[in-house]
């Protein structure tokens, strides 16, 4: 309801939503619940753990990181809050080495051994 207060009056919105005006103002003046405060704090920690991992940690690894930081929190709560934050991890692709550009220089013969034979079975391994 707070979003539409510029466009519509509070009285009009209360009538449409079947809410009393005193009930609306009472709800608006209430402090944030302990659960909402805890979720807000956890969202900040989840975002911090996600950023420190360069966006590669999913909810399981974020959960493990929170436990290392001493936060007692369930896996499903971390999963839900991660989804609410819209955090989607992406794993970096492995670096692939392509072919060299141009022609490669010939490899020098460092062993300097002669492996040619006049006939099969004539060359020994010495």
N, C-alpha and C positions, 0 to 999 in steps of 0.2 A: 504494500500500500504506500510505502514511502516514495516509491518511484513515481506514482501518478499524481502526487499532491500538487504539482505545478499545473497539470492539465485539468484535473477534476478536484472538486472540493472534498474534504474529509467526510462531510455529511452524505454526499452522493455515494462515495465508495462504501461507507458503512451500510447504507441501505442496500446496495447491490450485493454485498458480501454477507448480509444478514448478521451484522455485528453492531453492538451498541457503541455509541461514541465514547462513553466513559470506559467501556471495556477496551477499546482501541487505545485510548490514551494511557490506560493502566498498563497494557502490554508494551507500549512504546517506552514507558518510563522504567520498566524493569531492568535490573542489571543482568548482564550476560550470565548464563548458567555455568556451573563448574565444568560440565561436559563440553560445552561450546568453547570455554576458555582452554581446556586441555587439548581439544582438537586444533585450536588455533596455534597453540605452542608446538604441537606435534607436526603440524603442517610446515611451520618454519624450520624445524629440525629435519624433516624429510626433504625439504627443498635444499637445505644446506648439504645433506649427505649426497643428494643427487648431483648437485653442482660440483662438489669435491671429487666426484667420480667422473667428471667430464661428461655426464649424461649417459653413462654406461650401466649404472646399477638399476636393476629392476626392484620390485617391491621386496623380494626375498633378501637380496643383499642389503637394501636399505634397512630392513628389519634387523639384520645381523649387526649393521653399523650402529643402529640405535641401542641395541643391547650392549655393544662395546662401550657406548657412551653412558651406560648406566640407566637407560630408560626401560622400564618394564611396560611393554606394549605388545599386544597380540598381532599376529601375522595378518589376520583378516582386516583389522583396523588400519594397519599400514597400507594394505592393498586398497582399501576403500578411499583413504585420504590421498594416496598417490593418484588414483583415478580422478578424484575431485580436482586435484591440482593440474591434471592434464599432462602429467609427466610420462613420457614414453621413451624408454631407453633404446639406444641403438648401439650395436657392437661395431667397432671399427673393422673394416675389411682388411684382411691380411695383405701386406705389400707384395705385389707380384712383380717379378723382374722380367722384363721383356728382352727381346733380342737386341744385340748391340747395333747401333746405327752405323752404316757404312761397312767397310771390310775390316776384319780383325787382323792384327799382325800375326805372322807365323810364330808358333810356339818353339822356343829354342830346345835343342836336344841336350838336356843336362846330364843324362846318363852316359851318353856317348858309347853305345854298344851296337854291335852289328848283329841284326837279327835275320839277315838274309841267309838262305841255304841253297846249295846246288840241287839237292834232291830231298824228298821227304825223309825224315828220320836221320838226317846227316848232321844237324846242329844239336848240340847238347845244351842243357840249361846253364852251363858254367860260363 
